[in-house]
Amino acid sequence: MIRTTGLTKSYGSVRAVDGVDLDVRAGDIYGFVGANGSGKTTTVRMLLGLVLATSGQMQVLGEEMPRRRRSVLPRVGALIENPAAYPNLSGRRNLTLLDAAGPGGSRRTRAARVGEALEQVGLAGVGRRPVKQYSLGMRQRLGLAAALMRTPELLILDEPTNGLDPQGILEIRELLLGLHAKGTTVFLSSHLLAEVEQLCDRVGVLDRGRLVLQDQLSAFQQPTGRVLVGTPDPAEAVTVLSGVQNATVLHREGQQLVIEHPDSALLNRLLVEGGVRVSELTTQQMSLEQSVLAVTGASADRVDGPVRSTRTQVTA
Ligand SMILES: Nc1ncnc2c1ncn2[C@@H]1O[C@H](COP(=O)(O)OP(=O)(O)OP(=O)(O)O)[C@@H](O)[C@H]1O
């Protein structure tokens, strides 16, 4: 669906995107994550032919971009940062104009298409209200409605939940999952790792312009080797575990124990056989956030001053 080879964009001496090889497959909900300034928006703009790459190749829907953009872009729904709209016109009117300006799409069915897109994003009730009266979240929903107008095969979304409250984020997540279930491939850039973890099945991590990891979400959620055990018999559990090979109690608080042990099923059996009642047992996994922070550096838009000595000079 999206394949790039050595995709690079330089702004003067700044390599905003540096040799990126993206591989987004049909049916993916792909999370493109990275800190502020890591190059996500620049990549998205190149994929859509809005910014020219300095070097590298791109294929979108199997066709070379930007050379084939006329045949590719009508099949792609896109939302990029701060979607533009005529402020004095209503959302409905904006979408109608957009639909009229694009290729294909019968005029007879235009009103129905616009109505359906507004309904999908939860803006069906905005009526004649001009866009200048919309909240940030409503503008974001309108941008998403514009992306959905032509039932795209591929959705490319840059920070789609920007400006939305938790309820709005949940609604957009459900909308994207519904579209995905109907066959739409979704490529979503975000710096919200918890959000990506709930939605995406494949993840690419950008760090200062470089793609440092690209894999299935499950590969980012490896077991930590720790098991969380809840038991009304914590003292007995500690006694039993003192005789278990490779088991170390790392932490005990109330009825909760954190145990280092490679096999949670075996641990459960040994505890129960030792007469310990186990009310809860969870194999701890890395979160996406922990995995990403382990492979990335400081935020790219962090601007530190000169390194200061920690030694304090005492003057009389
Ligand atoms: N038009 C431009 N001219 C000069 N530098 C630019 C331009 N656009 C982006 N950059 C630089 O490229 C780098 C990547 O920016 P980009 O906006 O792609 O990052 P991002 O990951 O989308 O960040 P954010 O989440 O904050 O939008 C930054 O250092 C930015 O300052």
The ligand as an SDF file (V2000), in Angstrom:
LIG
                    3D

 31 33  0  0  0  0  0  0  0  0999 V2000
    9.5230   23.8740    5.6190 N   0  0  0  0  0  0  0  0  0  0  0  0
   10.5020   23.5960    6.4570 C   0  0  0  0  0  0  0  0  0  0  0  0
   11.6460   24.3050    6.4590 N   0  0  0  0  0  0  0  0  0  0  0  0
   12.6590   24.0200    7.3050 C   0  0  0  0  0  0  0  0  0  0  0  0
   12.6290   23.0170    8.2120 N   0  0  0  0  0  0  0  0  0  0  0  0
   11.5190   22.2780    8.2790 C   0  0  0  0  0  0  0  0  0  0  0  0
   10.3880   22.5120    7.4110 C   0  0  0  0  0  0  0  0  0  0  0  0
    9.4300   21.6010    7.7060 N   0  0  0  0  0  0  0  0  0  0  0  0
    9.9120   20.8270    8.7070 C   0  0  0  0  0  0  0  0  0  0  0  0
   11.1690   21.2400    9.0460 N   0  0  0  0  0  0  0  0  0  0  0  0
   12.0230   20.6290   10.0880 C   0  0  0  0  0  0  0  0  0  0  0  0
   12.0370   19.2310    9.8680 O   0  0  0  0  0  0  0  0  0  0  0  0
   12.0050   18.5160   11.0990 C   0  0  0  0  0  0  0  0  0  0  0  0
   10.8270   17.5450   11.0950 C   0  0  0  0  0  0  0  0  0  0  0  0
    9.5940   18.2780   11.1490 O   0  0  0  0  0  0  0  0  0  0  0  0
    8.1600   17.5860   11.0290 P   0  0  0  0  0  0  0  0  0  0  0  0
    7.1450   18.6820   11.1010 O   0  0  0  0  0  0  0  0  0  0  0  0
    8.1360   16.7020    9.8620 O   0  0  0  0  0  0  0  0  0  0  0  0
    8.1310   16.7080   12.3420 O   0  0  0  0  0  0  0  0  0  0  0  0
    6.9030   15.9870   13.0530 P   0  0  0  0  0  0  0  0  0  0  0  0
    7.3990   14.6550   13.5050 O   0  0  0  0  0  0  0  0  0  0  0  0
    5.7040   16.0090   12.1860 O   0  0  0  0  0  0  0  0  0  0  0  0
    6.6670   16.9090   14.3100 O   0  0  0  0  0  0  0  0  0  0  0  0
    5.2840   17.4220   14.9670 P   0  0  0  0  0  0  0  0  0  0  0  0
    4.6770   16.2290   15.6260 O   0  0  0  0  0  0  0  0  0  0  0  0
    5.7650   18.4610   15.9420 O   0  0  0  0  0  0  0  0  0  0  0  0
    4.4570   17.9910   13.8460 O   0  0  0  0  0  0  0  0  0  0  0  0
   11.9710   19.5550   12.1920 C   0  0  0  0  0  0  0  0  0  0  0  0
   13.2960   19.7680   12.6350 O   0  0  0  0  0  0  0  0  0  0  0  0
   11.4420   20.7950   11.4920 C   0  0  0  0  0  0  0  0  0  0  0  0
   11.9220   21.9460   12.1120 O   0  0  0  0  0  0  0  0  0  0  0  0
  1  2  1  0
  2  3  1  0
  2  7  2  0
  3  4  2  0
  4  5  1  0
  5  6  2  0
  6  7  1  0
  6 10  1  0
  7  8  1  0
  8  9  2  0
  9 10  1  0
 10 11  1  0
 11 12  1  0
 11 30  1  0
 12 13  1  0
 13 14  1  0
 13 28  1  0
 14 15  1  0
 15 16  1  0
 16 17  2  0
 16 18  1  0
 16 19  1  0
 19 20  1  0
 20 21  2  0
 20 22  1  0
 20 23  1  0
 23 24  1  0
 24 25  2  0
 24 26  1  0
 24 27  1  0
 28 29  1  0
 28 30  1  0
 30 31  1  0
M  END
$$$$
